[in-house]
Amino acid sequence: MRTTVTLDADAERLLRNAMHSRRRSFKQALNDAIRAGLGAKSKAKDRPRFVVRARPMGLRAGIDPTSLNKLVDELEVDAILAKGRRGPRG
């Protein structure tokens, strides 16, 4: 079937990269991309569903796991300050 397709700039770039890396024509690369994109949905149904099994973190009472990044940041700042107090030779 012959048709006109208008591609977004990023989609064209991806298609041109696929053409170059796989040494395919525009037609072959476009057909491969369409088959892969539209065929991926049917293949996903064949796979078993991914399940995340939660488990307790074993944190002590009073520790908020959502603020652990803050703790890491504070420890990093403390390490940098301690290094600065020791002088340039460490």
PyMOL Python script that loads the backbone (N, CA, C, O; Angstrom):
from pymol import cmd

cmd.read_pdbstr("""\
ATOM      1  N   MET A   1       0.849  -1.170   0.000  1.00  0.00           N
ATOM      2  CA  MET A   1       0.000   0.000   0.000  1.00  0.00           C
ATOM      3  C   MET A   1       0.900   1.240   0.000  1.00  0.00           C
ATOM      4  O   MET A   1       1.889   1.290   0.731  1.00  0.00           O
ATOM      5  N   ARG A   2       0.571   2.194  -0.784  1.00  0.00           N
ATOM      6  CA  ARG A   2       1.347   3.416  -0.873  1.00  0.00           C
ATOM      7  C   ARG A   2       0.575   4.513  -0.140  1.00  0.00           C
ATOM      8  O   ARG A   2      -0.617   4.707  -0.376  1.00  0.00           O
ATOM      9  N   THR A   3       1.271   5.237   0.761  1.00  0.00           N
ATOM     10  CA  THR A   3       0.621   6.299   1.525  1.00  0.00           C
ATOM     11  C   THR A   3       1.641   7.364   1.891  1.00  0.00           C
ATOM     12  O   THR A   3       2.846   7.154   1.754  1.00  0.00           O
ATOM     13  N   THR A   4       1.161   8.491   2.351  1.00  0.00           N
ATOM     14  CA  THR A   4       2.028   9.573   2.821  1.00  0.00           C
ATOM     15  C   THR A   4       1.992   9.575   4.343  1.00  0.00           C
ATOM     16  O   THR A   4       0.924   9.530   4.954  1.00  0.00           O
ATOM     17  N   VAL A   5       3.166   9.627   4.939  1.00  0.00           N
ATOM     18  CA  VAL A   5       3.273   9.625   6.395  1.00  0.00           C
ATOM     19  C   VAL A   5       4.012  10.891   6.822  1.00  0.00           C
ATOM     20  O   VAL A   5       5.063  11.218   6.271  1.00  0.00           O
ATOM     21  N   THR A   6       3.462  11.596   7.797  1.00  0.00           N
ATOM     22  CA  THR A   6       4.138  12.759   8.363  1.00  0.00           C
ATOM     23  C   THR A   6       4.696  12.359   9.722  1.00  0.00           C
ATOM     24  O   THR A   6       3.950  12.003  10.635  1.00  0.00           O
ATOM     25  N   LEU A   7       6.017  12.422   9.843  1.00  0.00           N
ATOM     26  CA  LEU A   7       6.685  11.992  11.076  1.00  0.00           C
ATOM     27  C   LEU A   7       7.109  13.204  11.896  1.00  0.00           C
ATOM     28  O   LEU A   7       7.491  14.236  11.344  1.00  0.00           O
ATOM     29  N   ASP A   8       7.038  13.072  13.206  1.00  0.00           N
ATOM     30  CA  ASP A   8       7.626  14.077  14.094  1.00  0.00           C
ATOM     31  C   ASP A   8       9.138  14.006  13.937  1.00  0.00           C
ATOM     32  O   ASP A   8       9.676  12.991  13.495  1.00  0.00           O
ATOM     33  N   ALA A   9       9.814  15.075  14.297  1.00  0.00           N
ATOM     34  CA  ALA A   9      11.275  15.150  14.119  1.00  0.00           C
ATOM     35  C   ALA A   9      11.997  14.039  14.882  1.00  0.00           C
ATOM     36  O   ALA A   9      12.940  13.442  14.362  1.00  0.00           O
ATOM     37  N   ASP A  10      11.555  13.760  16.120  1.00  0.00           N
ATOM     38  CA  ASP A  10      12.234  12.714  16.897  1.00  0.00           C
ATOM     39  C   ASP A  10      11.985  11.334  16.308  1.00  0.00           C
ATOM     40  O   ASP A  10      12.876  10.485  16.329  1.00  0.00           O
ATOM     41  N   ALA A  11      10.774  11.096  15.777  1.00  0.00           N
ATOM     42  CA  ALA A  11      10.466   9.799  15.166  1.00  0.00           C
ATOM     43  C   ALA A  11      11.277   9.617  13.885  1.00  0.00           C
ATOM     44  O   ALA A  11      11.753   8.519  13.599  1.00  0.00           O
ATOM     45  N   GLU A  12      11.430  10.685  13.125  1.00  0.00           N
ATOM     46  CA  GLU A  12      12.230  10.603  11.905  1.00  0.00           C
ATOM     47  C   GLU A  12      13.684  10.282  12.247  1.00  0.00           C
ATOM     48  O   GLU A  12      14.322   9.459  11.589  1.00  0.00           O
ATOM     49  N   ARG A  13      14.198  10.945  13.287  1.00  0.00           N
ATOM     50  CA  ARG A  13      15.582  10.704  13.704  1.00  0.00           C
ATOM     51  C   ARG A  13      15.775   9.240  14.105  1.00  0.00           C
ATOM     52  O   ARG A  13      16.770   8.616  13.737  1.00  0.00           O
ATOM     53  N   LEU A  14      14.821   8.701  14.856  1.00  0.00           N
ATOM     54  CA  LEU A  14      14.906   7.293  15.262  1.00  0.00           C
ATOM     55  C   LEU A  14      14.871   6.367  14.044  1.00  0.00           C
ATOM     56  O   LEU A  14      15.618   5.392  13.968  1.00  0.00           O
ATOM     57  N   LEU A  15      14.002   6.685  13.108  1.00  0.00           N
ATOM     58  CA  LEU A  15      13.878   5.869  11.905  1.00  0.00           C
ATOM     59  C   LEU A  15      15.148   5.937  11.067  1.00  0.00           C
ATOM     60  O   LEU A  15      15.632   4.916  10.579  1.00  0.00           O
ATOM     61  N   ARG A  16      15.683   7.141  10.903  1.00  0.00           N
ATOM     62  CA  ARG A  16      16.933   7.297  10.127  1.00  0.00           C
ATOM     63  C   ARG A  16      18.090   6.553  10.809  1.00  0.00           C
ATOM     64  O   ARG A  16      18.915   5.941  10.132  1.00  0.00           O
ATOM     65  N   ASN A  17      18.151   6.606  12.150  1.00  0.00           N
ATOM     66  CA  ASN A  17      19.191   5.865  12.878  1.00  0.00           C
ATOM     67  C   ASN A  17      19.036   4.365  12.659  1.00  0.00           C
ATOM     68  O   ASN A  17      20.026   3.657  12.477  1.00  0.00           O
ATOM     69  N   ALA A  18      17.791   3.879  12.674  1.00  0.00           N
ATOM     70  CA  ALA A  18      17.546   2.458  12.438  1.00  0.00           C
ATOM     71  C   ALA A  18      17.940   2.074  11.018  1.00  0.00           C
ATOM     72  O   ALA A  18      18.511   1.006  10.795  1.00  0.00           O
ATOM     73  N   MET A  19      17.638   2.942  10.057  1.00  0.00           N
ATOM     74  CA  MET A  19      18.016   2.683   8.665  1.00  0.00           C
ATOM     75  C   MET A  19      19.530   2.538   8.546  1.00  0.00           C
ATOM     76  O   MET A  19      20.037   1.621   7.899  1.00  0.00           O
ATOM     77  N   HIS A  20      20.227   3.455   9.177  1.00  0.00           N
ATOM     78  CA  HIS A  20      21.686   3.456   9.078  1.00  0.00           C
ATOM     79  C   HIS A  20      22.309   2.257   9.802  1.00  0.00           C
ATOM     80  O   HIS A  20      23.154   1.559   9.240  1.00  0.00           O
ATOM     81  N   SER A  21      21.891   2.024  11.038  1.00  0.00           N
ATOM     82  CA  SER A  21      22.523   0.966  11.829  1.00  0.00           C
ATOM     83  C   SER A  21      22.183  -0.434  11.320  1.00  0.00           C
ATOM     84  O   SER A  21      22.995  -1.350  11.451  1.00  0.00           O
ATOM     85  N   ARG A  22      20.995  -0.611  10.743  1.00  0.00           N
ATOM     86  CA  ARG A  22      20.584  -1.937  10.266  1.00  0.00           C
ATOM     87  C   ARG A  22      20.744  -2.090   8.755  1.00  0.00           C
ATOM     88  O   ARG A  22      20.444  -3.141   8.189  1.00  0.00           O
ATOM     89  N   ARG A  23      21.223  -1.022   8.112  1.00  0.00           N
ATOM     90  CA  ARG A  23      21.420  -1.017   6.660  1.00  0.00           C
ATOM     91  C   ARG A  23      20.149  -1.447   5.935  1.00  0.00           C
ATOM     92  O   ARG A  23      20.148  -2.378   5.129  1.00  0.00           O
ATOM     93  N   ARG A  24      19.070  -0.738   6.249  1.00  0.00           N
ATOM     94  CA  ARG A  24      17.761  -1.007   5.653  1.00  0.00           C
ATOM     95  C   ARG A  24      17.285   0.227   4.896  1.00  0.00           C
ATOM     96  O   ARG A  24      17.750   1.343   5.128  1.00  0.00           O
ATOM     97  N   SER A  25      16.352  -0.006   3.993  1.00  0.00           N
ATOM     98  CA  SER A  25      15.730   1.119   3.296  1.00  0.00           C
ATOM     99  C   SER A  25      14.720   1.780   4.231  1.00  0.00           C
ATOM    100  O   SER A  25      14.376   1.245   5.285  1.00  0.00           O
ATOM    101  N   PHE A  26      14.257   2.959   3.814  1.00  0.00           N
ATOM    102  CA  PHE A  26      13.248   3.663   4.602  1.00  0.00           C
ATOM    103  C   PHE A  26      12.023   2.784   4.776  1.00  0.00           C
ATOM    104  O   PHE A  26      11.498   2.657   5.882  1.00  0.00           O
ATOM    105  N   LYS A  27      11.567   2.177   3.691  1.00  0.00           N
ATOM    106  CA  LYS A  27      10.376   1.321   3.723  1.00  0.00           C
ATOM    107  C   LYS A  27      10.559   0.152   4.692  1.00  0.00           C
ATOM    108  O   LYS A  27       9.675  -0.124   5.502  1.00  0.00           O
ATOM    109  N   GLN A  28      11.694  -0.532   4.613  1.00  0.00           N
ATOM    110  CA  GLN A  28      11.946  -1.681   5.496  1.00  0.00           C
ATOM    111  C   GLN A  28      12.012  -1.242   6.960  1.00  0.00           C
ATOM    112  O   GLN A  28      11.435  -1.893   7.831  1.00  0.00           O
ATOM    113  N   ALA A  29      12.712  -0.139   7.229  1.00  0.00           N
ATOM    114  CA  ALA A  29      12.860   0.334   8.603  1.00  0.00           C
ATOM    115  C   ALA A  29      11.504   0.746   9.174  1.00  0.00           C
ATOM    116  O   ALA A  29      11.197   0.444  10.327  1.00  0.00           O
ATOM    117  N   LEU A  30      10.695   1.432   8.373  1.00  0.00           N
ATOM    118  CA  LEU A  30       9.371   1.851   8.835  1.00  0.00           C
ATOM    119  C   LEU A  30       8.475   0.644   9.097  1.00  0.00           C
ATOM    120  O   LEU A  30       7.800   0.588  10.125  1.00  0.00           O
ATOM    121  N   ASN A  31       8.463  -0.312   8.187  1.00  0.00           N
ATOM    122  CA  ASN A  31       7.654  -1.517   8.387  1.00  0.00           C
ATOM    123  C   ASN A  31       8.114  -2.308   9.614  1.00  0.00           C
ATOM    124  O   ASN A  31       7.282  -2.807  10.371  1.00  0.00           O
ATOM    125  N   ASP A  32       9.422  -2.427   9.817  1.00  0.00           N
ATOM    126  CA  ASP A  32       9.942  -3.125  10.998  1.00  0.00           C
ATOM    127  C   ASP A  32       9.508  -2.423  12.283  1.00  0.00           C
ATOM    128  O   ASP A  32       9.118  -3.067  13.257  1.00  0.00           O
ATOM    129  N   ALA A  33       9.585  -1.078  12.267  1.00  0.00           N
ATOM    130  CA  ALA A  33       9.215  -0.306  13.453  1.00  0.00           C
ATOM    131  C   ALA A  33       7.726  -0.460  13.757  1.00  0.00           C
ATOM    132  O   ALA A  33       7.340  -0.609  14.917  1.00  0.00           O
ATOM    133  N   ILE A  34       6.899  -0.425  12.731  1.00  0.00           N
ATOM    134  CA  ILE A  34       5.453  -0.587  12.940  1.00  0.00           C
ATOM    135  C   ILE A  34       5.144  -1.974  13.462  1.00  0.00           C
ATOM    136  O   ILE A  34       4.362  -2.128  14.400  1.00  0.00           O
ATOM    137  N   ARG A  35       5.756  -2.989  12.861  1.00  0.00           N
ATOM    138  CA  ARG A  35       5.519  -4.364  13.332  1.00  0.00           C
ATOM    139  C   ARG A  35       5.958  -4.538  14.783  1.00  0.00           C
ATOM    140  O   ARG A  35       5.256  -5.157  15.582  1.00  0.00           O
ATOM    141  N   ALA A  36       7.132  -3.982  15.118  1.00  0.00           N
ATOM    142  CA  ALA A  36       7.640  -4.114  16.485  1.00  0.00           C
ATOM    143  C   ALA A  36       6.739  -3.380  17.474  1.00  0.00           C
ATOM    144  O   ALA A  36       6.440  -3.897  18.550  1.00  0.00           O
ATOM    145  N   GLY A  37       6.313  -2.185  17.108  1.00  0.00           N
ATOM    146  CA  GLY A  37       5.479  -1.386  18.008  1.00  0.00           C
ATOM    147  C   GLY A  37       4.094  -1.955  18.190  1.00  0.00           C
ATOM    148  O   GLY A  37       3.600  -2.042  19.315  1.00  0.00           O
ATOM    149  N   LEU A  38       3.469  -2.339  17.117  1.00  0.00           N
ATOM    150  CA  LEU A  38       2.104  -2.853  17.212  1.00  0.00           C
ATOM    151  C   LEU A  38       2.070  -4.312  17.629  1.00  0.00           C
ATOM    152  O   LEU A  38       1.105  -4.761  18.247  1.00  0.00           O
ATOM    153  N   GLY A  39       3.109  -5.049  17.297  1.00  0.00           N
ATOM    154  CA  GLY A  39       3.171  -6.458  17.680  1.00  0.00           C
ATOM    155  C   GLY A  39       3.562  -6.652  19.125  1.00  0.00           C
ATOM    156  O   GLY A  39       3.296  -7.708  19.698  1.00  0.00           O
ATOM    157  N   ALA A  40       4.191  -5.650  19.732  1.00  0.00           N
ATOM    158  CA  ALA A  40       4.656  -5.771  21.121  1.00  0.00           C
ATOM    159  C   ALA A  40       3.494  -5.954  22.076  1.00  0.00           C
ATOM    160  O   ALA A  40       3.638  -6.622  23.100  1.00  0.00           O
ATOM    161  N   LYS A  41       2.333  -5.368  21.759  1.00  0.00           N
ATOM    162  CA  LYS A  41       1.187  -5.476  22.652  1.00  0.00           C
ATOM    163  C   LYS A  41       0.684  -6.908  22.728  1.00  0.00           C
ATOM    164  O   LYS A  41       0.295  -7.369  23.801  1.00  0.00           O
ATOM    165  N   SER A  42       0.685  -7.608  21.621  1.00  0.00           N
ATOM    166  CA  SER A  42       0.192  -8.980  21.651  1.00  0.00           C
ATOM    167  C   SER A  42       1.180  -9.915  22.351  1.00  0.00           C
ATOM    168  O   SER A  42       0.767 -10.885  22.986  1.00  0.00           O
ATOM    169  N   LYS A  43       2.480  -9.633  22.240  1.00  0.00           N
ATOM    170  CA  LYS A  43       3.483 -10.456  22.904  1.00  0.00           C
ATOM    171  C   LYS A  43       3.459 -10.270  24.413  1.00  0.00           C
ATOM    172  O   LYS A  43       3.741 -11.207  25.159  1.00  0.00           O
ATOM    173  N   ALA A  44       3.125  -9.072  24.867  1.00  0.00           N
ATOM    174  CA  ALA A  44       3.105  -8.783  26.307  1.00  0.00           C
ATOM    175  C   ALA A  44       2.066  -9.645  27.018  1.00  0.00           C
ATOM    176  O   ALA A  44       2.242  -9.974  28.191  1.00  0.00           O
ATOM    177  N   LYS A  45       1.007 -10.009  26.341  1.00  0.00           N
ATOM    178  CA  LYS A  45      -0.035 -10.825  26.954  1.00  0.00           C
ATOM    179  C   LYS A  45       0.453 -12.248  27.224  1.00  0.00           C
ATOM    180  O   LYS A  45      -0.051 -12.922  28.122  1.00  0.00           O
ATOM    181  N   ASP A  46       1.428 -12.696  26.450  1.00  0.00           N
ATOM    182  CA  ASP A  46       1.936 -14.056  26.605  1.00  0.00           C
ATOM    183  C   ASP A  46       2.825 -14.209  27.835  1.00  0.00           C
ATOM    184  O   ASP A  46       2.980 -15.312  28.359  1.00  0.00           O
ATOM    185  N   ARG A  47       3.403 -13.118  28.289  1.00  0.00           N
ATOM    186  CA  ARG A  47       4.321 -13.184  29.430  1.00  0.00           C
ATOM    187  C   ARG A  47       3.548 -13.234  30.744  1.00  0.00           C
ATOM    188  O   ARG A  47       2.462 -12.665  30.859  1.00  0.00           O
ATOM    189  N   PRO A  48       4.119 -13.922  31.735  1.00  0.00           N
ATOM    190  CA  PRO A  48       3.457 -13.907  33.050  1.00  0.00           C
ATOM    191  C   PRO A  48       3.545 -12.507  33.660  1.00  0.00           C
ATOM    192  O   PRO A  48       4.503 -11.774  33.417  1.00  0.00           O
ATOM    193  N   ARG A  49       2.560 -12.154  34.433  1.00  0.00           N
ATOM    194  CA  ARG A  49       2.503 -10.842  35.053  1.00  0.00           C
ATOM    195  C   ARG A  49       3.624 -10.698  36.083  1.00  0.00           C
ATOM    196  O   ARG A  49       3.877 -11.610  36.869  1.00  0.00           O
ATOM    197  N   PHE A  50       4.291  -9.543  36.069  1.00  0.00           N
ATOM    198  CA  PHE A  50       5.367  -9.283  37.019  1.00  0.00           C
ATOM    199  C   PHE A  50       4.753  -8.849  38.340  1.00  0.00           C
ATOM    200  O   PHE A  50       3.926  -7.938  38.385  1.00  0.00           O
ATOM    201  N   VAL A  51       5.164  -9.507  39.409  1.00  0.00           N
ATOM    202  CA  VAL A  51       4.623  -9.208  40.731  1.00  0.00           C
ATOM    203  C   VAL A  51       5.760  -8.806  41.651  1.00  0.00           C
ATOM    204  O   VAL A  51       6.780  -9.492  41.724  1.00  0.00           O
ATOM    205  N   VAL A  52       5.587  -7.700  42.350  1.00  0.00           N
ATOM    206  CA  VAL A  52       6.571  -7.244  43.331  1.00  0.00           C
ATOM    207  C   VAL A  52       6.146  -7.804  44.684  1.00  0.00           C
ATOM    208  O   VAL A  52       5.026  -7.582  45.143  1.00  0.00           O
ATOM    209  N   ARG A  53       7.046  -8.519  45.297  1.00  0.00           N
ATOM    210  CA  ARG A  53       6.749  -9.075  46.612  1.00  0.00           C
ATOM    211  C   ARG A  53       7.375  -8.166  47.668  1.00  0.00           C
ATOM    212  O   ARG A  53       8.595  -8.113  47.817  1.00  0.00           O
ATOM    213  N   ALA A  54       6.532  -7.467  48.383  1.00  0.00           N
ATOM    214  CA  ALA A  54       7.009  -6.545  49.411  1.00  0.00           C
ATOM    215  C   ALA A  54       7.457  -7.324  50.635  1.00  0.00           C
ATOM    216  O   ALA A  54       6.924  -8.388  50.946  1.00  0.00           O
ATOM    217  N   ARG A  55       8.423  -6.785  51.304  1.00  0.00           N
ATOM    218  CA  ARG A  55       8.874  -7.401  52.546  1.00  0.00           C
ATOM    219  C   ARG A  55       9.270  -6.293  53.509  1.00  0.00           C
ATOM    220  O   ARG A  55       9.620  -5.193  53.081  1.00  0.00           O
ATOM    221  N   PRO A  56       9.217  -6.572  54.799  1.00  0.00           N
ATOM    222  CA  PRO A  56       9.547  -5.529  55.772  1.00  0.00           C
ATOM    223  C   PRO A  56      11.021  -5.135  55.672  1.00  0.00           C
ATOM    224  O   PRO A  56      11.890  -5.970  55.419  1.00  0.00           O
ATOM    225  N   MET A  57      11.281  -3.835  55.877  1.00  0.00           N
ATOM    226  CA  MET A  57      12.647  -3.331  55.802  1.00  0.00           C
ATOM    227  C   MET A  57      13.419  -3.554  57.095  1.00  0.00           C
ATOM    228  O   MET A  57      14.647  -3.461  57.109  1.00  0.00           O
ATOM    229  N   GLY A  58      12.719  -3.843  58.166  1.00  0.00           N
ATOM    230  CA  GLY A  58      13.387  -4.082  59.430  1.00  0.00           C
ATOM    231  C   GLY A  58      13.910  -2.821  60.089  1.00  0.00           C
ATOM    232  O   GLY A  58      14.885  -2.880  60.838  1.00  0.00           O
ATOM    233  N   LEU A  59      13.286  -1.682  59.827  1.00  0.00           N
ATOM    234  CA  LEU A  59      13.718  -0.430  60.434  1.00  0.00           C
ATOM    235  C   LEU A  59      13.213  -0.325  61.856  1.00  0.00           C
ATOM    236  O   LEU A  59      12.152  -0.846  62.200  1.00  0.00           O
ATOM    237  N   ARG A  60      13.978   0.347  62.661  1.00  0.00           N
ATOM    238  CA  ARG A  60      13.558   0.584  64.036  1.00  0.00           C
ATOM    239  C   ARG A  60      12.378   1.542  64.068  1.00  0.00           C
ATOM    240  O   ARG A  60      12.177   2.337  63.150  1.00  0.00           O
ATOM    241  N   ALA A  61      11.610   1.452  65.131  1.00  0.00           N
ATOM    242  CA  ALA A  61      10.463   2.343  65.282  1.00  0.00           C
ATOM    243  C   ALA A  61      10.938   3.793  65.309  1.00  0.00           C
ATOM    244  O   ALA A  61      11.946   4.108  65.940  1.00  0.00           O
ATOM    245  N   GLY A  62      10.215   4.666  64.629  1.00  0.00           N
ATOM    246  CA  GLY A  62      10.563   6.078  64.604  1.00  0.00           C
ATOM    247  C   GLY A  62      11.403   6.485  63.411  1.00  0.00           C
ATOM    248  O   GLY A  62      11.619   7.680  63.206  1.00  0.00           O
ATOM    249  N   ILE A  63      11.888   5.538  62.611  1.00  0.00           N
ATOM    250  CA  ILE A  63      12.671   5.871  61.420  1.00  0.00           C
ATOM    251  C   ILE A  63      11.725   5.955  60.238  1.00  0.00           C
ATOM    252  O   ILE A  63      11.013   5.003  59.917  1.00  0.00           O
ATOM    253  N   ASP A  64      11.734   7.115  59.596  1.00  0.00           N
ATOM    254  CA  ASP A  64      10.870   7.340  58.443  1.00  0.00           C
ATOM    255  C   ASP A  64      11.650   6.986  57.173  1.00  0.00           C
ATOM    256  O   ASP A  64      12.596   7.693  56.827  1.00  0.00           O
ATOM    257  N   PRO A  65      11.279   5.911  56.469  1.00  0.00           N
ATOM    258  CA  PRO A  65      12.045   5.511  55.288  1.00  0.00           C
ATOM    259  C   PRO A  65      12.004   6.537  54.161  1.00  0.00           C
ATOM    260  O   PRO A  65      12.875   6.527  53.291  1.00  0.00           O
ATOM    261  N   THR A  66      11.010   7.418  54.161  1.00  0.00           N
ATOM    262  CA  THR A  66      10.930   8.429  53.105  1.00  0.00           C
ATOM    263  C   THR A  66      11.940   9.547  53.314  1.00  0.00           C
ATOM    264  O   THR A  66      12.171  10.338  52.399  1.00  0.00           O
ATOM    265  N   SER A  67      12.543   9.634  54.486  1.00  0.00           N
ATOM    266  CA  SER A  67      13.509  10.700  54.732  1.00  0.00           C
ATOM    267  C   SER A  67      14.947  10.179  54.777  1.00  0.00           C
ATOM    268  O   SER A  67      15.836  10.876  55.267  1.00  0.00           O
ATOM    269  N   LEU A  68      15.184   8.977  54.279  1.00  0.00           N
ATOM    270  CA  LEU A  68      16.544   8.435  54.294  1.00  0.00           C
ATOM    271  C   LEU A  68      17.475   9.230  53.368  1.00  0.00           C
ATOM    272  O   LEU A  68      18.671   9.333  53.639  1.00  0.00           O
ATOM    273  N   ASN A  69      16.936   9.788  52.284  1.00  0.00           N
ATOM    274  CA  ASN A  69      17.775  10.616  51.409  1.00  0.00           C
ATOM    275  C   ASN A  69      18.278  11.847  52.128  1.00  0.00           C
ATOM    276  O   ASN A  69      19.401  12.294  51.891  1.00  0.00           O
ATOM    277  N   LYS A  70      17.456  12.401  53.006  1.00  0.00           N
ATOM    278  CA  LYS A  70      17.890  13.565  53.791  1.00  0.00           C
ATOM    279  C   LYS A  70      19.067  13.183  54.685  1.00  0.00           C
ATOM    280  O   LYS A  70      20.020  13.948  54.832  1.00  0.00           O
ATOM    281  N   LEU A  71      18.991  12.000  55.276  1.00  0.00           N
ATOM    282  CA  LEU A  71      20.068  11.522  56.134  1.00  0.00           C
ATOM    283  C   LEU A  71      21.359  11.362  55.336  1.00  0.00           C
ATOM    284  O   LEU A  71      22.431  11.749  55.800  1.00  0.00           O
ATOM    285  N   VAL A  72      21.258  10.800  54.154  1.00  0.00           N
ATOM    286  CA  VAL A  72      22.443  10.637  53.304  1.00  0.00           C
ATOM    287  C   VAL A  72      23.036  12.000  52.967  1.00  0.00           C
ATOM    288  O   VAL A  72      24.253  12.177  53.017  1.00  0.00           O
ATOM    289  N   ASP A  73      22.180  12.967  52.624  1.00  0.00           N
ATOM    290  CA  ASP A  73      22.660  14.318  52.319  1.00  0.00           C
ATOM    291  C   ASP A  73      23.387  14.930  53.519  1.00  0.00           C
ATOM    292  O   ASP A  73      24.450  15.529  53.362  1.00  0.00           O
ATOM    293  N   GLU A  74      22.819  14.781  54.707  1.00  0.00           N
ATOM    294  CA  GLU A  74      23.442  15.332  55.914  1.00  0.00           C
ATOM    295  C   GLU A  74      24.789  14.678  56.182  1.00  0.00           C
ATOM    296  O   GLU A  74      25.746  15.363  56.542  1.00  0.00           O
ATOM    297  N   LEU A  75      24.875  13.366  56.012  1.00  0.00           N
ATOM    298  CA  LEU A  75      26.142  12.666  56.227  1.00  0.00           C
ATOM    299  C   LEU A  75      27.193  13.110  55.210  1.00  0.00           C
ATOM    300  O   LEU A  75      28.371  13.232  55.543  1.00  0.00           O
ATOM    301  N   GLU A  76      26.765  13.351  53.972  1.00  0.00           N
ATOM    302  CA  GLU A  76      27.690  13.805  52.945  1.00  0.00           C
ATOM    303  C   GLU A  76      28.215  15.198  53.266  1.00  0.00           C
ATOM    304  O   GLU A  76      29.407  15.465  53.110  1.00  0.00           O
ATOM    305  N   VAL A  77      27.340  16.078  53.709  1.00  0.00           N
ATOM    306  CA  VAL A  77      27.756  17.431  54.087  1.00  0.00           C
ATOM    307  C   VAL A  77      28.721  17.365  55.262  1.00  0.00           C
ATOM    308  O   VAL A  77      29.741  18.054  55.262  1.00  0.00           O
ATOM    309  N   ASP A  78      28.410  16.539  56.272  1.00  0.00           N
ATOM    310  CA  ASP A  78      29.306  16.386  57.419  1.00  0.00           C
ATOM    311  C   ASP A  78      30.681  15.898  56.981  1.00  0.00           C
ATOM    312  O   ASP A  78      31.695  16.373  57.492  1.00  0.00           O
ATOM    313  N   ALA A  79      30.731  14.962  56.047  1.00  0.00           N
ATOM    314  CA  ALA A  79      32.013  14.428  55.564  1.00  0.00           C
ATOM    315  C   ALA A  79      32.805  15.507  54.840  1.00  0.00           C
ATOM    316  O   ALA A  79      34.021  15.604  55.008  1.00  0.00           O
ATOM    317  N   ILE A  80      32.124  16.317  54.037  1.00  0.00           N
ATOM    318  CA  ILE A  80      32.806  17.390  53.308  1.00  0.00           C
ATOM    319  C   ILE A  80      33.345  18.434  54.273  1.00  0.00           C
ATOM    320  O   ILE A  80      34.470  18.908  54.114  1.00  0.00           O
ATOM    321  N   LEU A  81      32.545  18.797  55.278  1.00  0.00           N
ATOM    322  CA  LEU A  81      32.995  19.780  56.265  1.00  0.00           C
ATOM    323  C   LEU A  81      34.168  19.248  57.071  1.00  0.00           C
ATOM    324  O   LEU A  81      35.114  19.982  57.358  1.00  0.00           O
ATOM    325  N   ALA A  82      34.109  17.976  57.435  1.00  0.00           N
ATOM    326  CA  ALA A  82      35.209  17.386  58.201  1.00  0.00           C
ATOM    327  C   ALA A  82      36.492  17.371  57.372  1.00  0.00           C
ATOM    328  O   ALA A  82      37.582  17.607  57.894  1.00  0.00           O
ATOM    329  N   LYS A  83      36.354  17.097  56.103  1.00  0.00           N
ATOM    330  CA  LYS A  83      37.515  17.078  55.223  1.00  0.00           C
ATOM    331  C   LYS A  83      38.112  18.486  55.107  1.00  0.00           C
ATOM    332  O   LYS A  83      39.332  18.645  55.063  1.00  0.00           O
ATOM    333  N   GLY A  84      37.254  19.498  55.060  1.00  0.00           N
ATOM    334  CA  GLY A  84      37.705  20.883  54.962  1.00  0.00           C
ATOM    335  C   GLY A  84      38.419  21.338  56.213  1.00  0.00           C
ATOM    336  O   GLY A  84      39.345  22.145  56.128  1.00  0.00           O
ATOM    337  N   ARG A  85      38.017  20.846  57.375  1.00  0.00           N
ATOM    338  CA  ARG A  85      38.652  21.230  58.642  1.00  0.00           C
ATOM    339  C   ARG A  85      40.048  20.630  58.766  1.00  0.00           C
ATOM    340  O   ARG A  85      40.920  21.194  59.428  1.00  0.00           O
ATOM    341  N   ARG A  86      40.254  19.474  58.119  1.00  0.00           N
ATOM    342  CA  ARG A  86      41.553  18.820  58.189  1.00  0.00           C
ATOM    343  C   ARG A  86      42.603  19.523  57.344  1.00  0.00           C
ATOM    344  O   ARG A  86      43.802  19.325  57.542  1.00  0.00           O
ATOM    345  N   GLY A  87      42.156  20.340  56.409  1.00  0.00           N
ATOM    346  CA  GLY A  87      43.111  21.039  55.552  1.00  0.00           C
ATOM    347  C   GLY A  87      43.223  20.372  54.211  1.00  0.00           C
ATOM    348  O   GLY A  87      42.618  19.325  53.977  1.00  0.00           O
ATOM    349  N   PRO A  88      44.003  20.977  53.312  1.00  0.00           N
ATOM    350  CA  PRO A  88      44.093  20.473  51.940  1.00  0.00           C
ATOM    351  C   PRO A  88      44.815  19.135  51.828  1.00  0.00           C
ATOM    352  O   PRO A  88      44.638  18.426  50.837  1.00  0.00           O
ATOM    353  N   ARG A  89      45.621  18.777  52.816  1.00  0.00           N
ATOM    354  CA  ARG A  89      46.363  17.514  52.729  1.00  0.00           C
ATOM    355  C   ARG A  89      45.542  16.341  53.224  1.00  0.00           C
ATOM    356  O   ARG A  89      45.939  15.200  52.986  1.00  0.00           O
ATOM    357  N   GLY A  90      44.411  16.553  53.904  1.00  0.00           N
ATOM    358  CA  GLY A  90      43.524  15.507  54.345  1.00  0.00           C
ATOM    359  C   GLY A  90      44.022  14.844  55.546  1.00  0.00           C
ATOM    360  O   GLY A  90      43.380  13.924  56.054  1.00  0.00           O
TER     361      GLY A  90
END
""", "prot")
cmd.dss("prot")
cmd.show_as("cartoon", "prot")
cmd.util.cbc("prot")
cmd.orient("prot")
